[in-house]
Each structure stands twice: as structure tokens, then as C-alpha cells.
Amino acid sequence: MRHRYSHLDPDLIQRLLAEMGLRRLFNQLLLQSGGDVEEAMRWMRMLQQRGFIDENVDLDAFFAQLTDENLIGQDANGNLTLSAGGERQIRRDALDEIFGGLKKSMSGYHSVANAGQGTERLTETRPYHFGDDPMSIDSIRSLQNAMKHNDPAGAIAITEEDLEVFETEHNSSCATVVMIDISHSMILYGED
């Protein structure tokens, strides 16, 4: 069984288990197996044998729960398949992963809770670091810092350590795609 999942990252497995538990791991394995429910189950058992999944976890009960929740079912030949509900669950997980993992970027209007180099200026300041935008220097705070170590009767000498810059809010960019099914079956049955 060293074919399709020989590239599985043990850290990814541990992260998925820690974040969302067995269901998230099972969904990830389903994606990797191209929707092959039986193969995903085999890999869950193999992961338990290798110690990634606690030996006290009853995988048969977990699989039975997926069947009870109508996430997996059987085809006419008795093979386990992913049901429509299971497909929706995977799509939902994929969207959660995409939108839950938005990162900071230079442009866009999707606010994220990170401060640093961005586009929206905040009132907070921080020490200047090489590479910061010179236009974001807080001249008043920088001048106050310089005055603390200069003789009031002499000229004010500003050093790099005196400089402070305004924090900016990161905005995340995100492309949105709307897909419309205009296949023959959708047109034939008049569905929107």
C-alpha cells in the first residue's frame, strides 16, 4: 500500500486530526483518493496501525456514523460510495479551508486581523525597520524620541532608532468565481 499515499505528510495528518478530528482527515483522504471511499477507509486503518490515530478510536463506529449521517452509501454493486451529502461536506470543508486561510496581502478589501505592512493606516506606531515605507514615518513621535537624548539648546539629531512608523492593516485579496451550470440536462429540465 505504498502507492497513492506515500507522499502524505505526517505533520499534515497530525494537524488535521488536531483541528477537526477524524472527519476532516477522512475528507482529505477522500480527496486524495479521487473519492474512493474504500481506499480512504483502508488508509484510515493504516494510519491507526502506524500510530497516527489513537488505537482506542473505533474506526468501524466512525464509518458507521458516516453511513448513518448519509455521507457514504452503497452503489448497486454493494461498493461504498460518497453520497451527495458527503460531496457537500467535502465542498464545505474546502471552502472553509480556502477562506479560513486567507493571508495578508498588499491590496484588496478583505480585512484580516494582522498589523504590519499593508494599505490601511492605523493610529498605532512601531519602531522603524529597514524597508519600511518612508511615507509611513510618524514625524511627531520620531521627533519626540530624538528630543529625549539631545541637548535642548543644540541641534536635534535624529537617528534610525528614533524613527517610528504607523502600523497598517493587512488586506487580503480574494478572487470570487461564479459558476453557472448550463449543461444540456439543466436546460432540458428548466432548472436555474
C-alpha positions in Angstrom: 0.0 0.0 0.0 2.8 2.4 -0.8 1.3 3.8 -3.9 -1.0 6.8 -3.7 -0.4 8.0 -0.2 3.3 7.6 0.1 3.5 11.4 -0.1 1.2 12.0 2.9 2.9 14.4 5.3 2.8 13.2 8.9 2.6 16.8 10.1 -0.4 17.4 7.9 -2.1 14.3 9.3 -1.5 15.4 12.9 -2.7 19.0 12.1 -5.9 17.7 10.5 -6.6 15.4 13.5 -5.9 18.2 16.0 -8.0 20.8 14.1 -11.1 18.9 13.0 -10.7 15.3 14.1 -11.3 12.1 12.1 -13.9 13.6 9.7 -11.5 16.2 8.4 -8.8 13.6 7.9 -11.3 11.2 6.2 -12.4 14.0 3.8 -8.8 14.8 3.0 -8.1 11.1 2.2 -11.2 11.1 0.1 -9.9 14.0 -1.9 -6.5 12.3 -2.3 -8.1 9.1 -3.4 -10.4 10.7 -6.0 -13.5 9.9 -4.0 -12.7 6.2 -3.4 -14.4 5.6 0.0 -13.0 2.2 0.4 -9.4 3.3 -0.2 -9.9 6.2 2.2 -11.1 3.8 4.9 -8.1 1.5 4.2 -5.8 4.4 4.7 -7.5 5.4 8.0 -6.9 1.9 9.3 -3.3 2.0 8.1 -2.8 5.4 9.9 -4.2 3.9 13.1 -1.8 0.9 12.8 1.1 3.3 12.4 0.1 5.2 15.5 -1.2 8.4 13.9 -4.8 7.7 15.1 -5.2 6.6 18.7 -5.6 2.9 19.0 -8.7 3.4 21.2 -10.6 5.1 18.4 -13.3 2.8 17.0 -12.9 3.4 13.2 -15.8 0.9 12.5 -18.1 3.0 14.6 -16.8 6.2 12.9 -17.5 4.7 9.4 -21.0 3.5 10.7 -21.7 7.1 11.8 -20.8 8.4 8.3 -23.3 5.9 6.9 -26.0 6.9 9.4 -25.4 10.5 8.5 -25.8 9.6 4.9 -22.4 10.8 4.0 -21.4 7.5 2.5 -23.6 4.9 0.9 -23.5 1.9 -1.4 -24.0 1.6 -5.2 -25.9 -1.1 -7.0 -23.0 -3.5 -6.7 -22.6 -3.0 -3.0 -19.4 -0.9 -3.3 -19.1 2.0 -0.8 -19.5 5.4 -2.5 -19.6 9.0 -1.4 -23.2 10.3 -1.2 -24.5 13.7 -2.3 -24.3 14.7 1.4 -20.7 13.6 1.6 -19.8 15.6 -1.5 -21.4 18.7 0.0 -19.4 18.1 3.2 -16.2 18.0 1.2 -17.1 21.2 -0.7 -17.9 22.9 2.6 -14.6 21.8 4.1 -12.7 23.0 1.0 -14.4 26.5 1.2 -13.7 26.7 4.9 -10.0 25.9 4.2 -9.8 28.4 1.4 -11.5 31.3 3.2 -10.3 30.4 6.6 -6.7 30.6 5.4 -6.7 34.0 3.7 -3.4 35.6 4.2 -2.3 39.2 4.3 -1.5 40.9 1.0 -0.8 44.4 -0.3 -4.1 45.0 -1.9 -7.7 44.1 -1.6 -10.5 44.9 0.7 -10.8 41.8 2.9 -9.6 42.8 6.3 -7.7 40.3 8.4 -6.6 40.6 12.0 -2.9 41.3 11.4 -0.9 44.5 11.7 2.2 45.3 9.6 2.9 46.4 6.1 -0.5 46.9 4.5 -2.7 49.6 3.0 -4.9 50.9 5.8 -3.1 53.2 8.2 -3.7 52.6 11.9 -3.1 55.0 14.8 -0.6 52.6 16.5 3.1 53.0 15.8 6.1 50.7 16.0 9.9 51.1 15.6 11.2 51.7 12.0 12.7 48.7 10.3 14.8 48.8 7.2 12.5 48.5 4.2 9.5 50.3 5.8 7.8 52.9 3.6 9.3 56.3 4.4 5.9 57.8 3.9 4.6 55.9 6.9 7.0 57.5 9.4 5.3 59.2 12.3 7.3 62.5 12.3 5.9 63.8 15.6 6.7 60.6 17.6 10.1 60.3 15.8 11.0 63.9 16.7 9.8 63.3 20.3 12.1 60.3 20.6 15.1 62.3 19.2 14.5 65.1 21.7 14.8 62.7 24.6 18.5 62.2 24.0 19.5 65.5 22.5 20.6 68.7 24.3 17.6 71.2 24.2 20.0 74.0 23.4 21.6 72.3 20.5 20.6 70.9 17.1 18.3 67.9 17.1 20.0 64.8 15.6 17.5 62.1 14.6 18.9 58.5 14.4 17.3 55.4 12.9 16.5 54.2 16.5 14.3 57.4 16.9 12.1 56.7 13.9 8.6 55.2 14.4 6.2 54.2 11.6 2.5 53.9 11.6 1.1 50.4 11.6 -1.0 49.4 8.7 -3.8 46.9 8.5 -3.3 44.0 6.1 -6.0 43.4 3.5 -6.3 40.0 1.9 -7.0 39.7 -1.8 -9.6 37.1 -2.9 -10.9 36.2 -6.3 -14.5 35.2 -6.5 -15.8 33.0 -9.2 -19.5 32.3 -10.0 -20.1 29.1 -12.0 -23.4 28.5 -13.8 -24.3 25.1 -15.0 -25.7 25.5 -18.5 -25.3 21.8 -19.4 -28.0 20.1 -21.5 -29.6 18.5 -18.6 -30.0 21.8 -16.7 -31.5 23.5 -19.8 -33.7 20.5 -20.6 -35.4 20.4 -17.2 -35.6 24.1 -16.8 -33.6 24.4 -13.6 -31.8 27.7 -12.7 
